[in-house]
Amino acid sequence: MSTVTEEAPKTAPAKGIQVTDKALARIRVAIKKENVSPEQGGLRLGVQGGGCSGLSYNIRFDSQPRERDRIFQFGDVRVFVDPKSFIYLHGMTLDYQETLMQQGFVFTNPNASKSCGCGTSFSG
């Protein structure tokens, strides 16, 4: 199995995937709750067809990376991105926001030419 591991510095311009400290804290809590081994597993970010703008974000936990995944390491948190999704996700930042109206992960994606109000759908 060959994987690409990229150490993503927090201060450099985002060429890969960036994850904020708030998002990392929330991911750590969820990984423990889901009983995912941080040494083997991680958070999988992806893109799939659908949604009101044509593409939608997909976020879930995975027990291990797939053969061609790009792996981003943020301390003890690993993020997996498949090659097709990386085309749309490179340069994006994953954040976590908690307000009176909503809470959840927020994708800030410079590759999205338009997005919908729900924040989970975009077009590239």
Buried (B, 14 or more C-beta within 10 A) or exposed (E): EEEBEBEBEEEEEBEBBBBBEBBBEBBBEEBEEEEBEBEEBBBBBBBEEEBEBBBBBBBEBBEBBEEEBBBBEBEEBBBBBBEEBBEBBBBBBBBBBEEEEEEEBBBBBEBBEEBBEEBBBBBB
